[in-house]
């Protein structure tokens, strides 16, 4: 942790340090998998590009889709504190199941399924608890607090690809997945150590009989959900169908809430949903890093520096490195100038615009500098720099936006909706990768052939980001006016 981060964390409510470190280790777990997964599917399972993208997309979409269920469970039944405890325990268990060798690779996909369910319980609750501890005091520092939580998550994000890729290359891929589980256990221990700071959040609203009933029902439900997800990973095409059903059910719930809410709460829901939709577009672009950009780096980026070939998965650490580097500065500038909630829309639009420039840069690099189908690794690094700057405008304040703008009785639910939008983005991003790859395998096409395919894809992503940013810039005055009224 940087000195700036340490100094600022001491100014936040008690318990923030524990949340910071817990989020760090959860991200270490998640990005330990995502940095390796698609390359592992290529090399260990000898899969075609199309099938590997679909499995990667199914995993990523369900990791981001299950928090809608986890948010409801936390809000209505077990609370955010217990949801994090159970979720972190399942994530660690899933990693350890993945390292068990078997000829049919059942343990690998079962472990992934357990990780997905654990993440569904963990992810919405850590944001909700962060918002809750700032609601009691230091509410004016909420945005900066979420930024530092985001930085903590990115410390895990930057170290996981480096550590896990080294272990995968030096020892074994399965052991690399297991090490990420050790990280989650560390995060769980840190969170439990800080339990005294969350006494109000830990209180149960249920009597003893109801608690016993709900715990039994929860255990059986989680077991069924793990088995269901295991089947979907085995048949990833059906994951899109399930995601559609979850999305439809969520949409109907939102409509129900709109028609059963007071006027001010309705406006809060409208603004939350609008910004979440633009966040989904942003995530379609950002999530290319673990999929298409990862494969592009493998195929068409010259990774040799001073005679040493950098592992492809190690480049997954570049973007979070810039998040850590510029995150404290961004938090300082937000505090110094304007961190008011009514600035959320313009920050979202700015982040989208910067993100689209990261893909435009790659198009330019391919057009002007590609030799024999390869570009310099410096171009991919600068592209990740732009992605990091764009993410800083949206990622950390997105969590703060939900905690501030969403109706208070629905914060956990909309934290889940926020994450669910990433599920759709992940699946759409992976589906696009499968679409452009056809049935080819890694290495089956010459770099001079694949680079033109990726240039067109990056051009499409550039257009998508610019168009979305322009639309949101047009909506900014209306959204700002509503936010000023609602939060005054």
N, C-alpha and C positions, 0 to 999 in steps of 0.2 A: 504494500500500500504506500502511496506517495505521501510525503510530508504534508502536502496541501490537503490531501484527503483526511489524514489523521487529525489535523488541526480543525477542520470543519466538522468532523464527526463528533468531536467533543462538545460542540455547540448545539447539538440536536438532542431530542428527548432520550432518556435512558432506554436502552433496548435497541437503539438504532445500529449500534456496532454489531450486535448479534445478528440482526437482520441482514446487514451488509455482508457479513462473512457466510451466513447460511445461503444467501443468494449466490455468492461467489462459488461455493462448492456445488450447488445444484447445477449451475451453468458449466462447471468443469465436467460434471457427469454427462450433461446433454451434449456438449460439443466434443467430448471424447468419442461419443458415438457418431455424430454427424460428420466429423472430419474424416472418419475412416469408413463409414458404412458403404457408400456407393463404390468406392475402390475395392473394398472387401468383397462385395457382391460380384464385381468384375473378376477379381483374381481368384477368390476361393471357390465361388460357385460357377465361374465361367459363364456368366449370364450375358445375354445380349444387352445392348444399351437400353432398348425399349423396356424390357422387363425390369432391369435394375432401376431405371428411373421410376417406374410404377411402384416398386416396393419401397424405394426411398421416399417417394411422395406419399404413399400410404402411411408409412411410419411417421413422417413429419406432420402430416395432416391430422393424424389421430393424437399425436403428442399435443397439438394445439387445439384439437377438437374436444377431447375429454374434459378440459377444465370447465366447460359449460355445465357438465354434470357435477364436477367437483365444487363449483361455486354454489350450486343449489344445495348440495349436501352440507357444505360448511355453513351457509346462511341459515338453513332451516333446522338442522339436526345436531351436528357435532361441534360446530364452531370452527373458526379459522385456526386456532391454536392446535387443536387435535387433528385437524385436516393436514397441517404441515407435518406433524409427527408421523402420522400414518403414511402420508405420501412419500416422505423422505425414506422411511423404512422400506417401502415397496420398491422405490428406485434402487436402493442399495442391493436389495435381494435380487432384483432383476439382473443387475450387472453380474452378480456372482453365479446366477443360473447360466448366463451366457458363456461363462468360461468352462462349463462342464462339457468335455468332448463326447460326441456321439456321432455315429456314422450317418444318421438321417438328418442331422442338424436341427433336431426338434428343440433341444435345449436353447439354441441360439435364438430361435424365433419366439419360444416361450418366454425367455428372458426379456426380449424386446417388448413383448406384450405386457409383462409386469411393470417394466419401466414406464410404459405409456400410461397405465392406470395410476401409478404413483405420481406421475407428473400432473395428471388431471386433478388430483387432490391438492398437490403442492402449489401449483402456479398461481391460481387466483387468490389464494389465501395470504401469500406473502405481501402482495400489493395491498390487500385489504387491511392487514395489520399495520403496515407502514402508514397508510392513510389514517387509521384509527389513533395511533400514538401521536400524530401531529394534530389531530382534531382537538385533543385535550389541551394542548399548549403548543406554542411555537408554530401556529397554523401559517404564519407568514413565511415560514421557511420550508413549506411543504414541497415546492418545486425543486429547491436545492437538495432537499432530503431524498427525493426520488431520483435526482440526477446522481447522487452519490451511491444510492442503491444500485443504479444502473452501471456505474463504474465498477462496483464490486462484482457484479455479474460478469462484466467484461474482463476482469482479472482472471476469472475462471475460464472464460472463453479464449483468452490468449494463451494460457498455459496448457490447456487440455490438448490442442492439436500437436504442440511441440512434444509434450511428455508422452502422449499416447502413440504418436507416430514413431517416436524413437523406440518405445517398447515393442511396437508391432514389427518394426524392421529388425530389431536386435534379438528379440526373444520370440514372441508369438502374437498374432492378432487377438486371440481370445484373452490372453493375459492383459493386453492393453485395454480391452473392454472391462476387465475385472478391476484394474487400477482405478478407473473412473468411479467404480462403486465404492472403493475405499474413500475417495474424496467426499462422496455423499454421506458416508458414515461420520466423517469429521464434521461436516456441516450440521448433521443431526445432533451430534454431541454439543456443539456450540449453541445451537438453538435451545436445547433443553437446559443448558447452563444459564441461559438468560430468561428462564421461565418466570422468575419473580417480577419481571417488568411487564408481564402480560396478564396479571391477575384478573383484571376486569374482563379481558377478552376470554379467559379460560372458563368463566362461570357458565354452567350448564343451565338451560332454560327448562329442562325436562325433569320429571320426578324419577325415582329409582326404577320403577317398573317399566316406564317408557324407555328409559335409557338402555335397559337390558334388551328390550324388544328391538330397539333401533340398532344396537350393536350386532345382534344376531342377524337381522335383516341386512345390515351393511356388509357383514362378512360374506354372506351368501351372494349378495349382489356383486361384490367385487370379484369373487371367484368366477361367477358367470361371465362378467365383463372381460376378465383376462382370457378365458377360453374363447369368447366371441372374437376378440381382437386377434388372437392367435390364428383363428380361421381366416380372418380378413388378410392378415399378412401372407398367408399361404396362397390366397386367391385375391391379389391386390386390386383386380378390376372391380370387385364388389365394394371396395372401400369407398369409391366415389358414390355409390348408391346409398351407403350408410351415411356418408357425409351430407348428402342431399337431404336425407330424412331428418338428420339432426338440425341442419340449417332451416328446413321448413318448420320443424317444431319450435325452434328458437324464434323464428319470424312470427309465428302465431302467438307465442308467449308475449313478445314485444307488443303486438297489436292488442292483446288482452290488457296488458299494463296501460297502454295508451288510453283505452276506452274506460278504464277503471281508475284513472288518476285525475287529480285536480289540474287546472290549467297550467300552473307553473311547473308541475312535475311533467306534464306532457311536453312542454317546451324543452325541459331538461332532457327528456328521452329523445326528442327529435335531434337536438344538437349532438348528443352522444352518438346516436346512430349515424348521422352524417359524417362526423369526423372518423368514426370507426370504419366506414366504407372507404374513405380515402386512405386510411391506414392500411387497409387490405391491399389497395393498389401498390402502396409503398412496399409492403411485404412481398408481393409478387416479384418485385425487382430485387429486394434485399436477399431473398432466399435463393437466388441464383448462385450465391457464393458456394453453398454446399453441394449444388447439383451441377448445372451447366458450366459455371465458371471453374469449378473444381476439375471437371473433365477437360475443359478448354486448356487449363493450366497443364494438365497431364499430356495433352496432345500437341499443343501449338505454342507453348511458352518455353523459351530457352531458360532452363532452371540452373544452368551451370554458372557458378560464381567462383573465380579464383581456383578453378579446377575441381570444385566440389559441387555435386549435384544435390540441390535442395529437394527433399521429399515433397511431393505434391501437396499432401495434407498439411504441411507446415505453413503453407501460404494462408491457411484458414486463420492463422494468428495475426495476420497483418492488420485487418480491419479493426478487431478489438484492441490491438496495440494503439492505434490512433484514437480510439474511443478513450482509452486511459490517458493518453498524452494530452488530448484537448478537452476532456471532460471537466476537469477542475477549472480550466479557464472559462469554459462555457457556463459553468455554475456561477462563477464569480461575475461574469458579465451580466448574467440574468439577474443576480442580486443587485448589481450596481445600477443597471439601467431599467429594465422593465420585465418583471416576472408575473405581472397580473394575469389572471386566468383568461381575460378577454383577448389576450394575444395568442391564444392557442391556434386559432384558424390560420393566421398568417405564418406562424411557425411551421405548421403542417405543410402549407403550400411551398414554403421555402425549402423544406427538407425534401419534398418530392422533386422540386426543380434541380437541386444539387445532385440527388440520386440519379436522375436521368442523364446528367452530364457525365457521370462515371461510365455509362455505356457508350455515350457519344465519343468519349476519349478513346475507347477501345476500337471503335469504328475507324477513327482517324489514324490510330496507330497501325491498324491492319492495312489501310489504304496506302499509307506513306512509308512504312518501315518494314513490312513483312518480307522476310527472305527465306525462300524454300519452305514456306508455310509456318514460319516461327516469328514471334516478336520477342523483344527483350522483356525480362521479368520486371524491369523498372516500370513498364507501362501498367502491368497488372497491379503493382504496388500503389501507383498513383491513383488508379481506379478505385482501389480499396480505401485510399485516403478520402476521396470524394464521398464514397459510400458512408464512411464513418462520420464525416461532417453532416451529411444529410440525416443520418440516424440520430445524431445528437439533437436535432431540431424536433424530432418526433418521439423517439423511443422513451426517454425518461419522462417527458411531460405528458405522454399519452397515459401512463399510469396515474399521474397526478390529475389529469383531466377527468378520468373516470371517478376518482375519489371526491372530486370537487363538484363536477357538473351532474353526474347521475343522481337520481333521487336516493336519499340516504338509505331507505329500506331496500334498495335494489343494487347497492354497490357491489356486493359479491357476485350477483347475477351478471351485471354488466362487465365486471372484470373477466368473467367467463366468456361473455360475448366478444370482448376485445381480443381475447386469446383465440376464440373460435374463428374470428376473421382471418387470423394467421393460418388456421387449418385450411381454409379455402384457398388462401394465397399459396401455401405450400403445394397443395395438390395441383393447382393450375400451373404453377411454375414447373413442377415435375412432369406434368402432362405435355407441356410445351417441349420439354427436353426429349420426351419419348417420341413426340410427333416428328421432330426434325431429325432424329437419329435413325428412324426406321428399324430394321432388324440387324443393323451392323453392330459389330463388337469393337471394343477398344483396340486400336491398331489395325483394324481391317481396311481402313481408308488411309491414304497418304496425307500427311499434314497439309500439303498444297491443296487438297480437296476439302478437308474438314474446315480449314480456316475461312473459306468463303461462306460456308454454312453458318458458322458462328458470327461472321460479320453481319449477315442479314438478320440473325436473331437479335444481336445487340442493337441493330437499327430499329427493330420493332419495339424493343424495350425503351429506347430513347423516346420514340414517339408517344408511347403509352404514358411515360412519366411527365412529359411536357404538357400533353393534353390535360391530364388530371390536375396538374399544378395550375394551369391557366383557369380551369373551371373553378377550382377552389379560391383562387385570387378574386374571381368575380363575386363569389359568395361571401367573402370576408366581411364587407360592411354590414350585411344583414345579420350574420352570426355574431359579430362584435356587439351590435346593438342589443341583441337578445341576451347575451352573456352579461353585459353591464347591468341590465335590468334585473336579471335573476340573481346575480351575486352581489348586488348592492346592499 
